[in-house]
Amino acid sequence: MTIDQRSAPAAAQRATARRILPPPVTGQEIVLVGVIAVLWILLGLFTPAFLSPSSIQPLLVSVAPVALIGVGMTFIIITAGIDVSVAGAIMLCAVITAKSLVDSNLPLLPAVGLSIAVGLALGMLNGVLTAYGRVHAIIITFGTANVFQFLALRVFGSSTVNGIPSTFDVFGRGEAGRTLGIPHSFAITVLVVAAGWWYLRHTAGGRHLFAIGGNANAARLAGIKVQPRVMMAYGLTGALVGLASCFFIASGTSTLDQAVGSGQELAVIAATVIGGTSILGGRGSVIGTLLGAVLVQTVTSGVTQLGWPTQLANLFVGIFIIVAVGTDLLRERARRKA
Amino acid sequence: MTITSDGPAVSPHNTPRGPAPKSRGFFSLVLEALVTQRIVLLGVLIVLVLIIMSVLDGMGMLSGAFNADYLAAALINLVPLAMLGLAQLLVILSGLGGIDLSVGSMVSLTGVIFGFAYGIWGWEFFPALMLAILAGAACGAINGSLVSYVGFPPLIATLATYYAFRSIALVISNQKPVNSIEIQNFYSAAQAIELPLIGGSLPLVPLGIFTFLIPCVIVVWLLLNKTGFGQRVYALGTNNVAAIWSGINVKTNRMAVYVLSGVISGLVAVVTVAQFASARPDAGTSGNGMALPSITIAVLGGVAIMGGIGRVSGIVLATLLIVWVNAGILLAFPGNDGTQFQLLALGLVLILASLLNGLTKRKYGGI
C-alpha cells in the first residue's frame, strides 16, 4: 500500500513483480543538502572559524534534541496531526529527571529510562485524547501544553534545580560527550533517524501512517487500525521528548532553570516542515527533518558568529519556512498538472 | 422549546438535526441546551464561577475581596484578549484550517512601530494610531496573500510570520522597550473611569472597554451578521468548493480575513502600550504569548476549528469567563502559585471545551 504513486498505471503493472517504494531520497532533501552546503561554504568564507571542529561540534550537539523530537513530530505530521505540547513536555521530563538526579543520584541508564518513561506517559496522554477524543490535535496539545507546564512549574517549586551531578556529561558539549570527535547525542539522533526512515519506508506500520494522513477514512475502510497507530505516533514523540530532555539537561551547566524547552515546539515544527513534511499529512521524511534541524541551527549559529543581532536568526527561520514550503507547494502543483 | 411533545405529532418547532425527540424529560432538554448552545453553557459557567468565588470569599479563604470593584478592575485584561479572540474568530471561520499563530508577534511589531511614532518621532495620537493599524494590515496582508494566493496552509504561513515579525520587532527596537515620557503619559488611556450619569453607584470600569473593545465588537458583529462579506466568510468556512462554485471571490475574501486579523492586532498593540505604559518589543510574545490564549478563547467560545461555525457573543462570554476565572485564581492562590494555576485552568478549560465540541458534534450533529 503506497500513497506516493506518481505513475499509478505503470506502478500497478509492476506491482506483482516487486514492491512499490517511494524514492529513498526526496527532492526536498537534495535541495536542503545543497542549501546547507552553500551556507556552510559562505559562512566558512566569511568567518574562517566556522568550519573548525570546535564550531561544528557544538552545532551538532544543538541539532540533536531538535532533530530527535523532529522524528516523532514527522510521524505525527504524516498522520495529519501536530503536537505543540513539546515545550511543556520537555520542561516536565527535564525537571523530574534533574530532581531525581540531584535527590537520589540515579545512575545514567535508570535516569534516561525515567525520563523516557515520563515522556512516553505524556505522549500517550496526547495520543489518547487526540485519537479517541476526535478533536483536532492542535487544540488538544495546546491544552496539554499548559497542563504540562503547570505540572513542571509545581515540580520546580519556583526555583531552579541546582547541583545536578555530571551523570549526563556523555550527552554534553564537553570532551566526555564525544567519541572520535563525534558528539554522542548527535550519533544517537542519527541512529534514531535511520530507524525512523526504515520504519516509515519499509514496514507496514510506517506505510499505514502515510495512509492515515492521506485519508483517514479510506485508511480505516482498508482495514488499518487508525486510532492505535495515531496514538503510537504521539507516544513515540513523547518518548523521544524524554530522551531529548536528557540532552537538554546535559547541554546546560549543573543548573536547570524554568526556561528549559521554551520555544522548542515551534523549532521542531519548523525543522519538520522545512524538511519537506506536508502539514496536511500523507507526505514526509525523517531525513528531511534532520536536514531541516541542521539548517535552522546553522542559521542560528551563523548569525551569532557573523556578529549580527541574535534575534535576527528567527527572521531567517521564518523566511526558510516560507521558501521551503513554498517550493514544495510549487513542485506539488507541477506534479498535479503533469 | 416544548418540554413534552408526546408521540409523533408534528412538533411546533422543526428540529432538523439529531434523532427525533419523542417524550423528553426536562433534564435532557437542559442538557442539550447546555451542550449545543455554547452561549448558555458559558453563561451558566460564569454564574457558577461568581457563586463559587463569592462563597470562598464569604468563608474568608481568599487573599482579597472578590467584589464588583475587583471584577471591574479585572476587565482590563478583557480588552486585548477579547479583541484577539475576535481576530481568531474571523480567521478560523474562513476555514481550510484557518488559524493565526502570528497575532502575538503582530502585536509586538505594531506596538514598537506605534511606540516609535508616538513616543519618539512626536506624532499626534491619531496619525500614530493609523500607522499602527496600517502596519497591522500590512502584516496581515502578508499572511493573507501567503495563505490565499500562494496556497500555504495557514498554520505554516503564520508560524513563519510569527518568527519573522517577532524577530523584526526585537531587532528594530534593539530589544529595548520604548518608554519615553509621551508613552508613559499615554497610560491615561488605560486607566479606569467612572461611567457618566449612572456611574456613581457602579464600580470604575477600564476606559479601554469603551474606546477599543466595544467598538471592535460592534464592528466585527456587524461585519459578520449584517454584511455580504460576513455571509461570504461563513460560506468559505462551511464549504470552500461550494463557495467557489457559487461565484464568491474566495481568494480576496480569505485574504481580507487575515488583513482584519492584522488590523485588530494593531489596535491591541496600542491597548497594550497604554496598559504597560511602554512599547515592549516582546509585548505579544513573552511567556506563552498572545496567540495561545486567543485560540483558547475561540475554541471555548464555540468556534469550530474546521471553520464556518462561530459567533461574536461566544467570544465575548468566553473571554469574560477566562478573565474572571484568572482573577479568582489570583485571589485563591496568591503570588507565583496563582499564575501557575492559571496555566492549569487555561489548559483544562481548553481540553474540556474541545472534547465537548467533539461530543456535541457526534451526539447532536454540530454546535
Interface residues (C-beta under 8 A of the other chain):
Chain A: I82 L129 G133 R134 V135 H136 I138 I139 I140 F142 G143 T144 A145 N146 V147 Q149 F150 L153 R154 S158 L266 I269 A270 V273 I279 L280 P309 Q311 L312 A313 N314 L315 V317 G318 I319 I321 I322 V325 G326 L329 R333
Chain B: I99 L146 V150 G151 F152 P153 L155 I156 A157 L159 A160 T161 Y162 Y163 A164 F165 R166 S167 I168 L170 V171 N174 Q175 N288 L292 I295 T296 V299 I305 M306 N336 Q340 F341 L343 L344 L346 G347 L348 V349 L350 I351 S354 L355 N357 G358 K361 R362
